[in-house]
Amino acid sequence: TYNYISRNIRIGSIAAQNVNTTKFPQVFFKSLRELIITTENLVRIEPFWRFEGRGPSEQLEDLNNRKDAIIKGFLNESFTSLVAEMEKKSSPSQKQKMFDDYQQSLLNNKDILGEENFEFFKKLCYEKLNVVNVDDEEKSE
């Protein structure tokens, strides 16, 4: 039991650090999933083990309550970073590839990203890339 607990705590701790620091969607979403799974694992054994500080149930509830805000914050920071990196590139094809890779990573994780955060991503595209929404253009005509 102790090895199971320490392994989940160690993996969860690394995952939490990645969630809080990475700018890469692949790493962020993999780590967020790991953080949720390891915390759920600890919740299952919580009735049989004494944890110091906040227990796994409380941590999981907090994580679930804040998940959308955590993802939105990640999108805002990572997309801003992506745009800054794209601006350094001179080749339109390099810029397009960077954007396509980022967007594909989001699409690959749409199950955890959620519809609301995907809409937020689209909003960031309109704002930071000066993309014109086709619907908006039709309304102005």
N, C-alpha and C positions, 0 to 999 in steps of 0.2 A: 504494500500500500504506500509506504513512504517513497519508494522509487517512482511510482505512478504519480504521486502528488508533486514531487520535486521536478519530474520531467515536464509535467503540464505547466507548472509555475515557470520553469526556465523557458520553455517554448513560448508561453504566453507573454513573458516579459520581453523577449526578443521581438515578438510580433508587435507588441504595443510600442516599442521603440521605433520600429519600422513605420508603423502607422503614423506616428508623430513626426517623422523626419524625412521620409522619402518624397521625391517629386515624380516617381515613376509609377504609373497606374498598375502595371503588372505586380510590382512589389507591394504596393498599397493594398490592393484587393486580396492578394494571397495572404498577406499578413493580417488583414482584418478578419478574414475567414478563420485563420488559425487562432486568433485571439478569441473569437466567439466560441469555437470548438473547445479550446482548452479550458475556457471559463465554464462552459457547460459540463465538461468532464468533472471539474472540481465541484460543481453544484451537486452532481449525482452522489458524491461521497461526503458532502458537507454534514449530513446527519451523523456520520460515524467518525468525524475527525474535528478536532478543535483548531480553528484558524485564528491567528492573531490579527487584530485590526478589522477592517471591513471584510465580511465574509464573501465567498464567491457569488451567492445569490444576490447580494446587494450590488456587487460589481457588475454582474450580468444585467441586472435591471437598469443600472446606470448606463451601461454600454448600449442596451437596446433603446433607451430613451434618447440617447445622444447620437445614435448611429447616423441619422440623416444629416445632422449638423456637422458631424465629423467628416462625412463624405463631402458635403458642400464646401467646407473649409479647405479640404484637400483639393477639390476641383478648382477653387479660386486660386490657391497658391500655385498648384502645379501648372494650370493653364497659363497663368501670368508668366511663369518661368519658361514655359514652352514658347510663348509668343516672343519673349526676349531672345531666346535661342534662335528662333526662326528669323528674327530681324538681323542677326549676325550673318546669316547665309545669303550669298548673292544669287544663287541658282534657284529659280522658281521650282524646279523639280525637287531639289533638296528640301525646300520649305514644304512642298506638298507631301513629300514622303514623311516628314516629321509629323505633320498634322494627321495624315492618314494612319500612321502607327499609333498615335495617341488616341484617336477616335476609335480605332479597332479594339484597342485595349478596353475602352469603356464599353463598347458593344459586347465584347466577350464576357463582361461582368455586369451586364444589365440587370441580372437577377438580384444582385445585392445593391447595385447602384440605385435602382428604382426609377420610376417614371418622372417623379418630381425633380430629382437631381439631374436626370437626362435633359429635362426642359431647361434647368439652370445652365447646363453645359451649352445648349443651343443659344441661350441668352448671352453667355460669355462670348460665343463666336460672333454674334451680331455686334456686340460692344467692342471687343478687342481686336477683331479682324475686319471691322467695317463691312461685314457681310450684310447685304440687303435682303430682308425677308420678302419672298415672292408675294405673299399675302398682303404685306404693307404696300408694295409697289402697285398692286392691282387696286387697292383702296384709294390711292392718291390720283389715279387717272380719271 
